[in-house]
Every structure is written in structure tokens, then in C-alpha cells.
Amino acid sequence: MNKAELVSAIAKRADVPASTVDSVLAGLQEELVDAITRGEKVAVSGLLTVERTQRSARTGRNPQTGESIEIAAANTVKVTAGSNLKKAASSVPVK
């Protein structure tokens, strides 16, 4: 599902105009970016948690040449599924 499909599905389910849903998603994106920039954790109970984490510097290996390379420390984003998402995923049979 891409963004346009998500907007359409939410608009239909909530019975609101797609433009309103698109504006809300844009606002959500801006708030998530701002919160991550400030180092804050964002939790939507039952859905997901988004937080900034730090990855330490480490030594890696170039898979083509086998040569060792140094990978710098970096900030990254961690997204954790909430209980409702985990329940939905576990209810689908494994193929």
C-alpha cells in the first residue's frame, strides 16, 4: 500500500475528504521528524513506537573484496510495532 492508497482507505473508513487525511498525514510526518530531531520518543499506544537510537562505530567487511572497513557511529531510527500490530501479524497463517 502506497501513500495515495492509504489516504484513500483512511478517507473512506473515516468518512472525511482525502485532502483532510493527506493534511493529517503530512502533519504526522512533520511532528515525527521534529520529535526525532529533538531526541524524543513517540509512542502511539497499541500501534507503534518511534525513537532515535545510536549505533556505535564498528569494523565491517566489504563483501566483494573481503577488505576491512571502518563504519562510523551514526544516529538511526528504531520503529517498534505495538500490541495491535503484533496481534494482527500473528493472526495471519504462515505460508
C-alpha positions as CSV (number, residue, x, y, z in Angstrom):
1,M,0.0,0.0,0.0
2,N,1.5,3.3,-1.0
3,K,0.6,6.8,0.5
4,A,-2.2,7.5,-2.0
5,E,-3.9,4.2,-1.3
6,L,-3.5,4.7,2.4
7,V,-5.0,8.2,2.2
8,S,-7.9,6.9,0.1
9,A,-8.6,4.0,2.5
10,I,-8.5,6.2,5.6
11,A,-10.7,8.8,4.0
12,K,-13.3,6.1,3.1
13,R,-13.1,4.5,6.6
14,A,-13.4,7.8,8.5
15,D,-15.8,9.4,6.0
16,V,-13.7,12.5,5.6
17,P,-12.2,14.1,2.5
18,A,-9.0,12.7,1.2
19,S,-7.4,16.2,1.3
20,T,-8.0,16.2,5.1
21,V,-6.4,12.8,5.6
22,D,-3.4,13.9,3.4
23,S,-3.0,17.0,5.6
24,V,-3.1,15.0,8.8
25,L,-0.5,12.5,7.4
26,A,1.7,15.5,6.4
27,G,1.4,16.9,9.9
28,L,2.2,13.5,11.5
29,Q,5.3,13.3,9.3
30,E,6.4,16.7,10.4
31,E,5.8,16.0,14.1
32,L,7.7,12.7,13.9
33,V,10.7,14.3,12.2
34,D,10.7,17.2,14.7
35,A,10.5,14.7,17.7
36,I,13.3,12.5,16.4
37,T,15.4,15.6,15.8
38,R,14.8,16.6,19.4
39,G,15.7,13.1,20.6
40,E,12.1,12.4,21.8
41,K,10.4,9.1,21.7
42,V,6.9,9.0,20.1
43,A,4.6,6.3,21.2
44,V,1.1,5.6,19.8
45,S,-0.3,3.1,22.2
46,G,-1.1,-0.2,20.6
47,L,0.2,0.9,17.2
48,L,3.9,1.7,17.2
49,T,6.8,3.5,18.9
50,V,9.4,5.5,17.1
51,E,12.7,6.6,18.7
52,R,16.2,7.8,17.8
53,T,19.0,5.4,18.7
54,Q,22.7,5.5,18.4
55,R,24.7,2.9,16.5
56,S,28.4,2.5,17.6
57,A,31.3,2.7,15.3
58,R,32.4,-0.7,14.1
59,T,34.6,-2.6,11.7
60,G,32.8,-4.0,8.7
61,R,33.9,-6.1,5.7
62,N,33.5,-5.3,2.0
63,P,31.7,-8.4,0.7
64,Q,33.3,-8.1,-2.8
65,T,36.9,-7.8,-1.7
66,G,36.9,-9.0,1.9
67,E,38.7,-5.8,2.9
68,S,38.0,-4.5,6.4
69,I,36.4,-1.0,6.5
70,E,35.6,1.3,9.4
71,I,32.0,2.2,9.8
72,A,31.4,5.5,11.6
73,A,29.0,5.9,14.5
74,A,25.6,7.1,13.5
75,N,22.1,8.0,14.7
76,T,19.3,5.9,13.4
77,V,15.6,5.5,13.9
78,K,14.0,2.5,15.6
79,V,10.3,1.6,14.9
80,T,8.7,-0.9,17.2
81,A,5.4,-2.5,16.5
82,G,2.7,-2.1,19.2
83,S,0.5,-4.8,20.6
84,N,-2.3,-4.3,18.0
85,L,0.1,-4.7,15.0
86,K,1.8,-7.7,16.6
87,K,-1.6,-9.3,17.2
88,A,-2.6,-8.7,13.6
89,A,0.6,-10.1,12.2
90,S,0.4,-13.2,14.4
91,S,-3.2,-14.0,13.4
92,V,-2.2,-14.5,9.7
93,P,-1.2,-18.1,8.9
94,V,2.4,-18.6,7.8
95,K,2.6,-19.8,4.2
